[in-house]
Amino acid sequence: MSSSSFERILSLSAFNGDSRAALSALHGHFAADFPDCSLALLLVRGQAPGRCRLAGLIGPDATEHVPNLDANGEHSELPAFDDALALSPPCRHIRKPD
């Protein structure tokens, strides 16, 4: 593993409860190999099968289009949409750790 790869992985583990900063670091990690990528964070917990809510979106230029910030816990206010990936078995069974 190259030192730059190691540094990128190390930067991913530097967050403790700051999901907004973690999402930006995750985008930076993938953007090093996929420079034109956007990164979306989808909320599937509590949604009907095939539905999800957009909880965060970072564009290819690292612009935060939808901040991963829900200070008031108002998940129901996040943009909702249908998504085939949200129907897949792994997404239907994701549970928040206790």
N, C-alpha and C positions, 0 to 999 in steps of 0.2 A: 504494500500500500504506500503510495507516495505521501510525502508530508502534507501537501495541499489537501489530499483526500482526508487524511487524518484530522487536519485542522477543521475541515468542513463538518466532519462527523462530530468532533469535539464541540463545535459551536451549537450543534443540535441538542446537546445534553446540558446546556448552560441555563436552562429555564426552569423556574420553580413557581408555577402558578400564573405566569404571564403568557397566556395563550396567544395574545396578539403579537407579541415579540417572537414567540415560537413559530407562528405561521410565517412571519417574514423571514426568519432564519431557514425554515424549511423551503420556502420559495428560492432563497439564495442558494441552497444546497442543490436543488434540482436545476436551477438556471445555469449553473456552471457547466452542466452536461447537455441541457436542453434550453438554449438561450431564448427561444421563442415561446416558452411555456407560460401558461397562466396556471394558477393554483386556486382551486375552489375547496372550501370546507363545507361539507353538507351535513345537516342535522337530520338523522333518520329516526332517532329515538322519539317515541310518542307520535309518530306519523303513520298514516295508513300505508299498507304495502304499495309500493310504486310512487309514493309521494315523499318529498323531502323539502327542507328549507335551506336556503342559502345563508350560511352563517359567517362566511368570509370569502373574499375574492381578491386576489392579487394578480395584476396583469403582467404581461411579458416585460414591461419596462419597470417593474417593481412598484407601480402605482397601486395603492390600496383602494380598490373600487368599492368594496363592501368591507368595512372594518370588522374584525373578529372581536366584537365588543358588545356584550349584553349585560351591562351593569345592573339593570333592573330585573333581569331574569324573564324578560318578555319574549320568550322564544316564539310565541304565536304571532308576533309582529314581523318576523323575518319573512322575506319573500319566499313563497311556496310555489312548487312546480312538480309536474310529473317527471319521473326519471326511470328508465329501464334498469339502470344500475341499482336503484333503491329496491327493486324487486328481487335482486339476486340473493341467494341464501345467506352469504356472509353478512350482508347489510341487515337482513331481517332479524338476525340473532345477536347483533351487537348490544351489549349491556354495559352500562356504566359500572365500573368496579365499586364495591362497597367500601 
